[in-house]
Amino acid sequence: MIDHIVPDGPGVPGSGGTLVIRTWSEPDGEHGFRARVTYSEGAGQHGSLSTVDREEVLHTVRRWLAAQDG
């Protein structure tokens, strides 16, 4: 589940972006793992994701990389 993608002011299409994945252990949690993915995409958009699903992290990274192709 992506929390949001919000326009963030002027940007240059195709100018790249940043993606940060932060993970930590939650030993008392059902999954034992949590990740937060924070990213920006060209054209001034940004978003974040918090999940316990590894496949959701990978899907978000793949989608972000595909967006870098323009």
Summary of the structure (lengths in Angstrom):
residues: 70
radius of gyration: 13.4
end to end distance: 23.1
largest distance: 43.6
contacts: 169
relative contact order: 0.28
helix: 21%
strand: 43%
